[in-house]
Amino acid sequence: MARLFALFPDLDRTVEAIDALKAQRLEATRIDVLSSVPIPPEAMGLPVTETFNQPRAATGMGVVGSAFGFLLAGVTALMYPLPTGGKPIVAMPTIGVVMYETTMLFAIWTTFFYALWLFKSGRYRGVPEDGRIQGGAIGLLLDLPPDRSRAEFEGALSGALEVRPCD
C-alpha cells in the first residue's frame, strides 16, 4: 500500500488540504493527523475512531488480580492451616494485603504490555519522524488506494511545507 506524508505549518492549511482530499473522494479513514498537541477530529472534519479502552482493561485486570490474590492467599491458608490461639485460619487483613498487591500487579502488567504492543505494532510503524511536528507543524499521513496514483493527491497538498512518499 502506498503512503504519502505531508507536513503543514498550521491548522488552517491542514484543514484546507483535508477538505481538498475529501473532494477528491479519498475516504476520511485513510487520513491520519500527526501533531504534538491533541486536535479533535471533528475540528478537521474527520470521523472519531474508537480505540482500545486501556483504563477499562487495566481496571478489569485489577479485578481479576484481586480475585487471584484472594484465591492465592485463601487457598494457601486452607491448604496449610496454622491454628494460632483461636484466630481464624483465613484472616482477611492478611488476605487483603495480598489482594492489594496482586490487584496492582495485574493492572500495571496490563498497562505495560499494552504500551509495548501499541509502540511496537500498529498503524504508525514506519511513520517518518520529523522534528518540526514537535515545533508546532502538523503532519498528514495518507494511505492511498491501490487503484489511484500519488500525483492525483499531491495537488491537494499544495499548501504543505513538504510532501514525500512514506514506504
C-alpha positions in Angstrom: 0.0 0.0 0.0 1.4 3.4 -1.0 1.6 6.0 1.7 2.2 9.7 1.5 3.4 12.1 4.2 2.7 15.9 4.1 3.9 18.5 6.6 1.8 21.7 7.1 2.8 24.8 9.0 -0.6 25.4 10.7 -4.1 24.0 11.3 -5.8 26.2 8.6 -3.7 24.8 5.8 -4.1 21.3 7.1 -7.9 21.6 7.2 -7.9 23.0 3.6 -5.8 20.0 2.5 -8.2 17.5 4.2 -11.2 19.2 2.5 -9.4 19.0 -0.9 -8.6 15.4 -0.3 -12.2 14.6 0.6 -13.3 16.4 -2.5 -11.1 14.0 -4.5 -13.0 11.2 -2.9 -10.3 9.9 -0.5 -12.0 8.3 2.4 -11.5 10.1 5.7 -10.4 6.8 7.3 -7.3 6.8 5.1 -6.1 10.1 6.6 -4.1 10.3 9.9 -3.1 13.5 11.6 0.2 13.7 13.4 0.5 16.6 15.8 2.3 17.4 19.1 -0.9 18.7 20.5 -4.3 16.9 20.7 -6.6 18.1 18.0 -10.2 16.9 18.0 -11.0 15.0 14.8 -14.3 16.9 14.4 -12.3 20.2 14.1 -10.8 18.9 10.9 -13.9 17.1 9.5 -12.6 13.6 10.3 -14.6 10.9 11.9 -14.0 9.9 15.6 -12.5 6.5 15.7 -13.0 4.1 18.6 -9.8 2.8 20.1 -8.9 0.2 22.7 -10.0 1.5 26.1 -6.9 0.9 28.2 -8.3 2.2 31.5 -11.1 -0.3 31.4 -8.8 -3.1 30.6 -6.5 -2.2 33.5 -9.5 -1.9 35.8 -10.8 -5.3 34.6 -7.4 -7.0 35.1 -7.2 -5.3 38.5 -10.4 -7.1 39.5 -9.0 -10.4 38.1 -5.8 -9.7 40.1 -7.9 -9.1 43.2 -9.7 -12.4 42.8 -6.4 -14.2 42.1 -4.9 -12.7 45.3 -7.9 -13.8 47.3 -7.7 -17.4 45.9 -3.9 -17.4 46.3 -3.9 -16.4 50.0 -7.1 -18.0 51.0 -6.4 -21.4 49.4 -2.9 -21.4 50.7 -4.2 -20.7 54.2 -6.8 -23.5 53.9 -4.2 -26.0 52.4 -1.7 -25.4 55.2 -3.7 -24.4 58.3 -1.6 -23.0 61.1 -4.0 -22.7 64.1 -2.9 -19.8 66.4 -4.8 -19.2 69.6 -8.3 -19.1 68.3 -7.6 -16.8 65.4 -9.3 -17.5 62.0 -7.3 -19.7 59.6 -8.3 -17.4 56.7 -7.6 -13.9 58.1 -8.9 -11.1 56.0 -6.3 -8.5 57.0 -3.6 -10.8 55.7 -5.5 -11.7 52.6 -6.3 -8.0 52.0 -2.6 -7.2 51.7 -2.1 -10.0 49.1 -5.2 -8.9 47.2 -4.0 -5.3 47.0 -0.6 -6.4 45.7 -2.0 -8.7 43.1 -4.5 -6.1 42.0 -1.8 -3.6 41.4 0.4 -6.1 39.8 -2.2 -7.2 37.3 -3.3 -3.6 36.5 0.4 -2.5 36.0 1.2 -5.5 33.8 -1.8 -4.8 31.6 -0.8 -1.2 31.2 2.9 -2.1 30.5 2.2 -4.8 27.9 -0.5 -2.7 26.2 2.1 0.1 25.8 4.6 -2.3 24.4 2.1 -3.7 21.9 1.0 -0.1 21.0 4.5 1.1 20.4 5.9 -1.9 18.6 3.0 -2.8 16.4 0.2 -0.8 14.8 -0.6 1.5 12.0 2.2 4.0 12.8 5.0 1.6 12.1 7.3 3.2 9.5 6.0 6.7 10.0 8.7 9.2 9.3 9.8 11.2 12.3 10.0 14.9 11.8 11.2 17.3 14.5 9.1 20.1 13.0 6.0 18.3 14.3 7.2 18.9 17.9 7.7 22.5 17.0 4.1 23.0 16.0 3.8 21.8 12.4 1.1 19.2 11.6 1.7 16.1 9.6 -0.8 14.2 7.4 -0.2 10.5 6.7 -2.3 9.2 3.8 -2.9 5.6 2.9 -3.5 5.8 -0.8 -5.9 3.5 -2.6 -4.1 1.0 -4.8 -6.0 2.0 -7.9 -5.0 5.7 -7.7 -1.7 7.4 -8.2 0.2 9.7 -5.9 0.2 12.5 -8.4 -3.6 12.9 -8.0 -3.3 13.7 -4.4 -0.2 15.8 -4.4 -2.2 18.7 -6.0 -4.5 18.7 -3.0 -1.5 19.1 -0.7 -0.2 22.3 -2.3 -0.1 24.2 1.0 2.4 21.8 2.5 5.9 22.6 3.5 7.0 19.1 2.3 5.3 16.2 0.6 7.2 12.9 0.4 6.4 9.2 -0.1 6.4 7.1 3.0 7.0 3.5 2.1 
